[in-house]
Amino acid sequence: MIVYGTTLLALCYLIGLLLGEVLGRLIGVGTNVGGVGIAMLLLIAARIYLHRCGALPKETEAGVGYWGAMYIPVVVAMAAQQDVVAALRGGPVAVLAALGAVLVCGGCIALLTRMGRDDTSLPETTTEQRLS
């Protein structure tokens, strides 16, 4: 059933929030650090694992696919609930982590762009080939 995909998301969300709280306390911020992102990573990992084991029915995969499509709106809504001001007051760790994440992502995008090649373009045709 599609609702099982939503159940899987809820379970991953609760575990992600718990891990985000633990991570926040470990680094001394005192607030949730990345709980929603951890939850989404857990959802992706759980879907791949269950799919490989053959334990993911099509209906459940449809539920997980639905939440995959809703990823950005859900993350924005959930992240809006987190206390960013408290994280910034907790010290420069949050700012450094954010800057580090931006730099790492930018570097990965640049690397992938240089490594990739476009195999989707159509082959060049000459005028003679188009006329025949």
Disulfide bonds with the S-S distance in Angstrom:
none
